[in-house]
């Protein structure tokens, strides 16, 4: 079983902590050629070099057709994701680099992260990026087993997937009712597309290389640890 470490920002860690996040969408690198069309999925391979889950692309009306195999570096169904986020340890260790923090089974260092809450407990020191969490401290972070993996265009995301990404439908519904309520009104507002609007903004505000924004509709990995309906 492969174990891969990925990081979430504060907003996504909060969604996970609240039980609202069970999926993430991650840009595929390298991206397929723009002229290539998404083809099929190879889930098994006897070739060790190409073992695992791959995605197949081909060009229409070309013979012989061109092929591109892209292996998901985050693993396949059945593999495990270790989720990381911004963290901190006691302020007495602020002078130490993450790799130099003391840790052993007899005297484990106490760690806080956004998975525990938005506010640090008293006595904890500076915030540290999830990117620099040492392997020896990753057992403090949650781990999930991948049950969903597919290659998709970013604009193909569904309302269901937005819900699994962490969109707060109930909060949006309440805000909508407060803003539009009038005496005697009982109809619940239609929220079709609201989750997609939220994800559109989320995707574009996440730092990425130029050319991979929502309007360019790049390919991404849809990775989840909760089953979803078949599209």
C-alpha positions, 0 to 999 in steps of 0.5 A: 500500500502506497502512502502519500502526504498531501496538505490542506489549507485552513479552510479545507482543514476546517471542512474536514474537521467538520465532516464535510470534506471527503474529496480533493481535486489536484492538477494533473502534471504533465497536462495532456496535449490540448488536442488529445481527447480523454479516452479510457482507464487502465486499472491493472497492469502486469508491467511493473514500470506501469503498475497502478492506475493510469489514464489513456488519451488519444487523438481522433481520426489519427492512425496510428493514434497517439497515446499518453499514459499518466500515472497518479502520483498520489496513488490508486484506489486502496492506497492511503493519503496522509492529510497535513495542514498548518501546525505548531508545537510548544513555543519552547521549540520555536528556535528549532527547525522542524527536522530537529524537533525532539521526538521519541516514544518516551517523550513525544512532542505535542503537536497542534494543527488546524485539524484540531481547531482554528485557534492555537492553545495557550503555550503553542508557538509559531505557525509552521507550513504543512509542507515542512511537517517531518515524517516523524510527526505525521502520525499526528495527522489524519489518514484516509484510504482512497476509494475514488480516483478519476481524471476529469476536466476541472469544469466537469465537477458536479454539485455532489462533488462540491459537497464532498469538497466541503461546500457549506450548503446549509450555511449558504441556504441560511444566508440566502433566506436571510437576504431574500426573506419576505413575509409569508415566503416559504419557498426554499431557494434553488441552489443549483450551481452555487457549489460550482460557483464556490469551487470555481472561486476556490480553484482560481484563488489557489496558487498555480502555474499560469494557464491552469485556471478555471477558464482554461479547463485543465485536467485534474485528479478527482481523489476521494475517500467516500463513494460518490454517485456514478456520473 
